[in-house]
Amino acid sequence: MDHVDFLLVGGGLASATAAETLRLEGARGRIAIVAAEDALPYHRPPLATRLLRADEAPPPVPGPDFYAEHEVAVLRAARVLAVDPQRQVAATDRAGQIHYGKLLLATGANRRC
């Protein structure tokens, strides 16, 4: 993969929802999600404040069929190592360089103990 119109970095709900919204809003072109994990986007455990409101159901995550049906490439077990916004290029550890039109950085966070 050397060029995409929309590059979504991060394998969580934000990237999955962004891909879904792009397609529902009529976006044309190539969409790719780069996910460090070797899994399709899924719900992460809720934050502590979210646990207090257990009556709220989490928003749905697009299922595996969504990505194939809507031509969204998911590069699993891949990391973006560097982004050059001037040249609109992201360097990855497994897919080489990816030129992009639009970029979403949605990598989330890790908890610290």
N, C-alpha and C positions, 0 to 999 in steps of 0.2 A: 504494500500500500504506500504510494508515494504522495498522493494528494487527496484531501477531503475538503468538503465545503464547511463542515462543522466538526470540530474536534472537541470531544468532551473528556476531560481528564479526571478520573475518579470512578470507582465502580460501585458507588452507592446510589441511594434514592434520588439525589439531586441530578446526577447524569441520566439515570433512567427516565426520570420525569421530564427532563429537558429534551431528550430524544423523542419521547412520546408527544410532547407539546409541539415540537417542531413539525412532526408529521401531521398532527391533527390540525395545525394552523396552515398546512399546505406547503411547507418548506420542501423544495426540491433539491436534489444534489446528494452527495455522499455524506453520510454521518458515521463517525467512528467514536466508540467509547474505548479508552485505554484504562484497564483495571489491573491493579497490582495483584489482586487475588485471582485464583484460578476458578472463579465461579461467576455466574451472571449476577447483576445487581440484585441485592436483597435487603430486607430491613435489618438494620443493626439494632442491638438492644437499646431501649429508650433511656434517656437521661433520667436522673433521679427525680427531677420535677415532673417528668412525664409519668413516672411510676405512680405518683400520687393521684393522677387523673386517669386511672385504669379504665374508666368508662368510655374513653375516647379510643375508637379503633384507628389503627395506623392507616395511612393512605395506601391504596393498592400499588404493588410494583408490577410493571409489565412482565408477563410470563415469557418463557423461552420462544414461543411461536411469534410473539410480537416482533422480535429482532429480525427474524427471517422474512416475515410478511412485509415489513416496512423497510427492508434493506438497510438495517443498522448493523454495522460491523462491530463486534465486541472483541477487542484484543485482550485476552485474559492472560494473567501471569506476566504482564508487561508493565514497565515503569517508564515514565517520562523523566529523563535525566536533566534536560535543559530545554528552555524555550527562548527563541530569539524572536521577539515581537516585531522587530524592524523587518526581518526577512519572512516572518510568519512561518517559522519552521520549529517543530518540536523534535528533539532527538530522543529516541527510545532505546532501551536495552535489547529489545527483541525484534523490532520492526524497522530499524533504521531511522531515517529522517522522514517525518511526515509534514508536508506543506499543508497549511490550512487557510481557509477563508475567515472563519470565526472560531474563537477559542473560548471554552468554559473551563475554568479551573475549579473543580469541586472535589478536592481530595479529602475533605473531612479533617478529623483530628484523632489523635490517640490519647488515651487517658494516661496520666502520670501517677505513679504511686509514691 
